[in-house]
Amino acid sequence: MILKHTQTVSLFALIAILTLSYSCKPEQSAENTIHDFSNVLNVINLPDSARDRSAFSFSDLGAWHSYALPTSNAVGGFVGPFLMTQNNGIWLSDQLLKLGISKDGEILDLSNVSNVKLDYLPGRLVQKFYIDGLLVQMQLIFIDSRTALIETELTSNKDCQIELSWKGKHWFGEVKESHDFSISLKDGGHLSTRFDMDVELKKTSENTFLISMGDRPISLESDKPFKIYYTQSAYVDEHDLIQSTDLNINGLEESEGYFIRNEDRWNAYLSKILDLKFPEYKNVAVKSLETLVTNWRSPAQDILHHGLFPSYAYSGFHGVWSWDSWKHAVAIALFDPELAKEQLRVMYDYQDDMGMIADVIYRDKAENNWRDTKPPLSGWAIWKIYEADGDKSFLEEMYPKLTKYHNWWYEYRDNNQNDLSEYGSTDGTRIAAAWESGMDNAVRFDNAVMIKNNDHAWSLDQESVDLNSYLYAEKMYLIKIAEVLNDQETIAKLTDDANKLKEVIQNTFYDTDKGFFYDKSLHSDELRTVEGTEGWTPLWAGIATKDQAEQVIKTMLDTAKFNTYVPLPTFTKDHPKFNPRNGYWRGPVWLDQFYFGVEAMKKYGHSEEAESLIRRLFTNAEGLTSDGPIRENYHPVTGQGLNANHFSWSAAHLLLLLQNEE
């Protein structure tokens, strides 16, 4: 089979055009460019099987596939792709295409190269090596939500003739002979590859193949680079293949321009996130940015807008969660407000007639979880996005939806109609009600039971201090939005409601003797005195009195309770059920709760103590200041990273913690 570019260009004309394009690249400033941040996150690996979750990768622009850098003895191809459309993430190959080079008739052994340089720069993968007088450089970027573009540049120290080929290997799927080189996948997905000049494909076995340029050697002149490009596009299904813009063709026609625009976009991201309160942690900020972007997924099937996975690297997190989305959006707004808006829309697309937002949505909407929702923080996110770009039309779009969701809590999660809400579920199960809190197995829910509210809702028999604090904060954000939109009637009502709620939380959720906020029984004033991070939510929301805040912060700074090696665990250290290693929400440090905690301290005049805790987090949490992945949570006593790698909301809050707010 012959694969042809859509336009015929002579080889030497192509060299001249690409060389000229390269020489016209815009100069970058000396600071805060992608070239200052090589390998802040390690993605050098070779997966040993299709399901190897220890091998990490890079993606961009919402693509559903990703790539990694090879080890130094396996150069000549990028690792992958990792397909997030297949079985919640699976490697199609350790190296789908691997370069082969013959020079003056002699086959070169690429397992024996010298001066190997492997770089994961923000927005691209680069490998460079020398062999027998040849300098070979390969770069990979994404040019849209379906397509990666790979450039291979060869420069010789003397005139020579070379022949290029690519050995292919795939662990599943079937190679199709069509207008491009395509691997058809079992569930209807496709991975297609297109070169910018004629190549020939030959299947060598069921799972291997060879791509070559045929009997057409390339004449290299001394010190004059030759470049060849190919694209790889991953499509979710046949419909996606038909509907997607065919940029894998256009990318070949405008290859050099795509590399320039990629660098410009990522340099713009960096310029927006690197005005830092703690500039010594620039690498952490960049690693957080890379983590967020790699977890970005574009619309596909029943996912109608762009949004972020919690982690592409964990099989259970291949969907878009509501609580995660609100947190992601606040950080994303720092560098891409339009993407942040999409992160809100992707969840509100499925708001039901009652006003509820699903806990999680998937590419197949039949799998969406409607058993519960998550804590109400979307108002916070909507307002922060507005602060980032001043787009009043976005407020107009989201205001009625947010209002409907806010009111839903009082209609479907207020069992005794006293304007205090409870976590609950739609199916009457306690496990879904605990999920709704976001703190799945928190000790405070151990003795809770379910009570039916109506045909659509059940509640736990306790009113949670964090939920009602979040609802207070949401009222305050709704007031801000109403002020921008000049909705005076709503401002007056919400102001009155917020003042009443603030007083109730101060007076009924606070234990004067213990100096902390707790959940309370639904049917009495009894407080359920388990100390967890929910106890400082009233400080984050600005509810606590000054005296109350001082006592809560005293508890937060107590080394027997929350002031641990990595500070502010989700559950107090001196409780017999404290279990960070296996407890999930029974002791690990979650970075959203850490963020709310230090923000709470700063709000009540304890900025110095807050900054001390932030520095200890960065110093003591495993892998943060090295090239290790950002983890879902951290062990408060040892600092060990726990649970999922490359966790989005951890990255989001690290980015927020580092920002210079002055």
N, C-alpha and C positions, 0 to 999 in steps of 0.2 A: 504494500500500500504506500502511496506517495502522499505526504501531507504538504500542502502548498500554502504559503502566505498569500494574502489577498492581493498583494501588489508585487510585481517583479522588480527587484533592484539589483544592480550589479554589485558584486562583492566589494570592489574597491570604492564604489560610490557610497555604499553603506558605511565602510570604515571612515571615509572622509566626513560624512554627515555626523556620525556619532562622536568622532573625535572633536569636531567643531563644537557640538553640543556640550560635550564635557568641559571644553575650555571656557565656555560661556557661563558656567555655574556662578551664581551670585556669591560674593564673599560673605562670610558669616562673621559676627562679632566674636571676640576672643572668649567671652563668657557665656555660660548657659546655653551651649549648643549640644547637639546630640553626641558630638565627638568627645565631650568632657565626661561622659557617663557610660563607659564601656563596661559591660558585664557586672552591673550592680545587682543583677539577678542571674543566677547560673542556669542556663538551659543547654549545657553541653552534655549529651548523653546518647546512648543507643539503646532503645527499648529491646528487651530480649523476647518479647511476645506481644501479641496484639493488645493484650489487656494489662500491660505493664504500667501501673500508675505511678511508679517512682520516676519515670522519665517526664520531664517538664518541657513546655513549649511556648511559642509566641504566636499571637494572632493580632489582628488590627481591623478597624472599620466594620466590626460586627460580623466578620467572616465566621463560618461554621466549621472551619478547619484551621489547623495550626502546624507550626514547624519548629524544629530545634536545630542546634549546631551539632555536628558530629564530633566524636573524639578525634584526636590528632592523627591517629592511624587509619581513619576512615574518611578522609577529606575527598572532595569531588562531588558530593551530593549533600543536600539538606535532609535532615532526619524527618521522616513522616511521609505524608501528612497524618496528623491525628484528626479523626473525623468525629465531630461532636453530634452528628446526625445519626450515628450508628451505635446502638446498644449503650446509650449514655456515655459515649466516648470510647474510641478504639483506634489503635494504630493501623492504618492500611498497610504500612511497611515500615521497616527500620530505615530504609532509604529507597524510595520508589524509583528514583532515577539517579544513577551514579556515573559520573563522567569517566570516559576512557579516552586516552590521547596516544596517538602514534606520531612520532617525530622522525621525519626522513626514513619512514618504513620500519622504525623500531618501536614496539609497544612499551610505553613507560609504566613503571610500577608505582601507582599512587599510594601504595601502603608504605613507601620508602621515600618520603619527601622531606624537605628541610625548611627551617624557618617558618613553621606553621603559626599563623595568627588567627584566632577565632574570636569574633567580637559580636556580642549582642548589644547593639546600640539602640537607644530609644527609637522604635519604629522600623528597625531593620536587622537582619542577620548578615554577617560578613565573614567569609573565610578567605584567607590568602596563604599561598604557599609557593615554594620554588622547587623545580625539578628539571634537571638537565638543561639549564640555561633558560628555562621558561618561568615567567612569573604568571601565576594563575590567581585571579581574584573573582569570587562569586558573591553576589549580593541578592537578597530576597526581601521584597516589600509586598504589601497588599495595595492594590489599586482600586478595589471596591469591595463590597460586602460578600462577594463570591470568588474573587480572583486574586491570586498571588502572581507576581512578576519576578522572574529570576534572570539575572544578568550574569554572563560568564565572559570575562575579559582575559585575553592571553597576550602576553608581550614577550618576545624572544630577544636574546642578546645578540643574535646573528640571523641572517636570512635562512629560512628553512621552510619545509613543507610539513603540514600537520594534517592528520585525519582525526575527526571527532566521532565518538559514539557514546551511547548511554545504555548501560545495562539496567534493566528494570526487574523489580521483584515486588510482588504483592501477596499479602497473606490471605486475602479473600477477595471476592468479586471476580468478574469476567471481563477480559479485554474485548472491546468491540472494534471492528473495522468499519469506520465511518469517516466523515469529513475531517475528524480530528482523532487523536488517540484518546480513547475513552474507556474507563473502567465502570462497568455497570454493577450496581450493588443490589443486594437481595431485596431491600425495601423500596426500590425505585430510585435511590440516589445515584448520582453520577459524579465521577471525577474525570475531567477532560483536560488534556494538555495540547497546546498548540505552539509550534516553533515559528520563528520569523523567516525561515527559509526551508527549502525542500528537504525532507528527511524521509527515511524508509523505516517501516516497522516490520519486525519479524518475530513471531512468537516462537520461543525456543523450548517451552514446556507449558504445562497448565498454568503455572504461576510465575513464569519468567518470560522476558522478551528482550529484544535488542532494537534500539533505534540508532540509525547511522545516517551519514550524509551520502552514502553510496560511494561510488568510485569517483569522488570529486575532492581531491586534496586542496587544502587552503594554503596559499603562499603567504607566509609571514615575512615582512621586511623588518630588519633590525630596529628595535625600539619603537615600532609603530604598532599600537594595540589593535587587536581584533576583538569585536564583541559579537556575541550571539545571545538572543533572548528567547525565552519560552514562558508561557503562562500555565498555571494550573488553577482550574476553577472547580469548586465543589458545589453541587446543587443538591438541595434537600430531596427533591423528587422530580418526576417528569414534568409536572406543571411548573415547578420552579425553573427548570431548565428552559422551558419555552418562554416563560414570562421575563426572565432576567435579561437585563441589558447585556449585550455580548461584548463587554469590555475586554474580554480575553483576546479579541481581535484588535480593537482600538488600542489596547495597551501595547501591542507589538508595533503599531505604527507611531506611537508617541512615547516610546520607552524611556528615553532620557528625560523627557519632561515630567514623567511620573516620578522619577527619582528625585528631581529637584523639588517638586511639589510636596512629596513625602517629607523631605527634610525641612522645608519651610513650615509645614503643619506641625511637626513635632517640636521644632524650635519655638513656635508660638505657644504650644502647650507648656514648654519649660519656662518661658518668660512669664507665664501667668501663675505658676505654682511656686516659684523659687524666691519670692520675697518672704523670707522665713524668719520667724522668731528665734529659731535655733539653727543658724546656717551651717553648723558643723554636721547636721544631719541631712544635707542635701541629697545624699545617695538614697536615704530612706524615702524621701519625698519622690524621687524619680522611680524607685522600685514600686512605690504605691501607685503611681501613675501607670506604670507598665502593667501592674496586676489588674487594675481596673479596666484598662483597654483590652487586655487579653480576654477578660471575662465578658466583654461586650458582644451581644448577639443581635443580629438584624432581624427584621420581620421575616417570618417563615411559617407557612401553613396558618395555624390559628394564633400565632403571636403576631399582632398587627402593627406594633411599633417597636422601636429599638429598646433594649433593656439589657441588664447585666445578670448573668448567672452569679450565685454566691461563689462558686468555684468550678471552672471547667475540669479541674483535676480530680474531682470527687464524683463518683458515679451517681450519688443520690441528689446532686445539686444541679441537674440539667433542666431547670425551669426558672421562672422569675417569681420571686417572693415579694409580698407587699411590704413588710417591715424593712427588709433589706433594701427594697427600692427607694423608700423615703430617705434612708441614710446614704445610699449611693448618690442620690440626686444632689444632696447638699454639697458633697465633695466634687462631683462632676461639674457643678455650676461654676467652680473656680476656673476651669479651663475650657469647658464646652457647654455653655448654657442651653444650646439647642438639643444636645444629647440628653441633658438633665431633664428637659421638658418631655422628651420621648420616654424617659424612665418613669415619669408620672403617668403619661398617657397609656403606657402598655398595661398598667394595672387598672386604671379607670375605664379602659375599653370594656371590661367585664363587670362593671358595677351593675348590680341587679336592680329590679324595680323597687325594692324596699330601701336600697341605698347601700347595701353591704358590698364590700370589696373581698374578693376571694383571697384565701391565704396564699395560694400559688397557682400560676397558670403554666401550661405546657404547649408544645407545638400541636398536640392533639387535645382540643379543649374538653373532650370527654374525660380526660384525666385530671382536670382542674380540681383543686381541693376547696369545696364549699362547706366543709364541716366546721370551719372556724375562719376568722379573719386574723388580724394582727393589731398591735397597739396603734393608736391614732397619731401618727407623726407626719402625715402628708401635708398638713397645713404649714408646719415648720419648713418642709422642703419647698413647697410652692412659694412661700415668702422669700426664702433664701435665693431661689432662682430669680425672682423679680428683683431682688437687691443686686444681683449680678449683672442684669442687662436692662432693667427698667421697662420690660415689655408688658405694657398694660393689657394688651389683647390676651396674653396668657392668663392674667388674673381673671379677665372676663370669661374666658373659656372654662377655667377650673372652679371658679367661685360657686356656681350652683351645685356642682358635683361634690365639692368639699362640704358644703352646707348640708347636703342630703346625707352624706356619710356621717357627719358629726351628729345629726339628729337621729340617725339610725341607732346609735349607742343608747340613747335615752328611751327609744321605743322598744328595742329588742334586748337590751342588757341592763335593765333597771327593774329588778323583780318587784320591789315594793314601791316603785315610783316616788322615791325620795330625792331624785336628782343626783344620786350617787350610783355609778355603774359597776357592774361586775364582769369579769371574764366569763365566757360561756361557750356554747357550741350550738350548732343547728340540729345535731342528731342526738343530743342528750348524753353524749359520752364525756366522761371526765378527762380522758386523755386529750381529746380535741380542745376542751376548755383550757387545759394547761398549755397546749400548743398556742392558743390564742394570746396568751400572755407574752409569748416569745421566749419564756424561760421554762422550757418543756417539763423538766423534772425538779423544779425548785422545791425546796423543803417546805416553804410556806403553804404549799398546796397538798401536803401529805395527808391531812385529815379532812380535806374539803369534800363536800358531797354536792350532787346536782339537784337543782330545783327547776321545774318547768315554768316558763314565763307565758308562752303562748304556743300556737301550733308550729311556729317557726324558730323558737328559741328556748334555750335553757341557760341558766346561770349557775356558777359556783355559789356556795352559801357564804361568800365573803366579798366585801367591797375592798378592792385593791387600791392602795395609795398611789402607786405609779400610774395606773389607768386614769384615775381621776385627776392626777396632776397633769398628765398628757392632755386630757380634755380641757383643763383650765388653760394650758398653754395654747391649745388649738383655738379656744375662744379668743385669746389675745391676738393670734395671727389672723383670725377671721375679722376681728375689729380693724386691724391694720389694712386688710384687703378692702373692707367696706369703706374705709376712709378714702382710699385711692379711687374707688368706684362711686363715692358719694352716696352710699346707702345709709342715710341717717337713721332710719327707723331700726335697722338691724344693729347699728352701733349702740343705740340706747339700750336695746334689749340685751345684747350680749354683754355690755358693760355691767348691767345690773346682775345678770346671771353669774358672771365671772367673780364679782365682788362677793356674792353669797357663797359660791363654791370655795373661794379662797378662805373665807372665815370658817366654813365647815371643816375643811382639811386641817387647818391650824388647830381647831378645837377638838376634833374627834379622832384623828389618826396619829396624834402625837402623845407619847408617854412622857410625862414630865419627870418622873423618877428615873427612867432609863435614858432620857435625852435623845430619843430616836423616833422616827415615823414607822408605823407598821400598818399592815392590812387589819381590817376589823371584821367581826362577825356581821353577817347580814341582818340578824334578828336581835342584836344587842350591842352595847357599847364595848364589848370585850375585844381587846386587841390580841392579835395572833403574833406574839412577840418573837418572831424569827427575824434575825437581823440579816438583811441582804441589801443589794444595791438599790432596790426600790425605795429604801429609806432616805436616799438623798435626791430622789426625783423632785420633791417639793422645793428643794433649793435650786435645782436647775430651772424649774419653771418660775421661780421668783415668788413662791407662795409663803415660805417659812418666815417667821418673824426673825429679827436679828438674834434674839436670845436662843430661839430654837435652832437656828443655823449654827451658832457657836457650839452648841452641845452635839449636834450631828457631826460637825467637822472634828470635834474632839474625839469622837468614836472612830471616825475615818482615819485619824492619825495615830490611833492606839496600836502599838506593835503586836498586841495580843489579839487584835481583831482584824483590821483591814490594812494596816500599814506593814505589808509583807515585803519580801525580797523583790518581787514584781508587785507593785501596790494595787490595791482596790479589787480584791477578788469579789466574785458575785455573792459570796456567802462567808460569814464571819469565821475566822480561823479557830476560835475557841469553842465552836459547837461540835458535839460528838458526831454529827453526820457530815462534817467537813471532809470532802473526798475529791480533791482536784484531779487526781489521775484518772478516775473512772466516773466522776460525778457529773460531767457536762455542765449543768448549772448549779452544782453543789460545791463550788470552790474555785474553778478556773477563773483567770482574769479575761474577761471579754472586753474588747477595746471600745465598744460603744458605751458600755457602762462606765469604763474608766473615763472616757471623754465627758460623759454627763457629770461624773463626779468632780473632775478638776474644773470644769466650767462652773459647777455649783460653788466650789470653793472660791473661785475668782469673783463670782457675782457678789459674794458676801465679804470681800476685802481680804482674801487669803491667797493672793496671787503668788507670793513668794513660796508658800508651801506647795501650791499647785505645780509651780515650775520645778520644784525639787522632785515631786513625784513623777513628772513627765520625764525628766532626765534619767531617773532610776528605771523607768520603763524601757527607755531606749538602750540603756546600758546593760540591763539584766535580762531582757526578753531574748531568748535564743534566736540568733540569725538575723535580727533586725538590722544591725550595723555591718553584717557581713553580706555575702551573696546568697544567703539562704532564703527560702520562700517565706512570705508573710503567712502566719498561721491563723486558724480559726480562733484559738484562745491559747493561754499560756499558764503553766503551772506557777502559782504564786510563791511557792517556797523554793523551787529549783530553777525556775525560769524556762523550763523545757517547753518547746512548742508542742501543742496538742491538736489532735483532730485534723481537719482538712487543711491542705496546703493551698496557697494562693487565694486567700479568702477576701472577698470584695469588701465586706463592711469593715473588716479590720484595716484594709488599705485605705478606705475612705476616711476613717477616723484618725489614722496616723497622719494623713494629709491635712486634716483639719487641725490637729494638735500642733502642727508645725507652722501654721500660717501666722504671719505678723499682723496682728489686729490693730496695731497702733497707727 
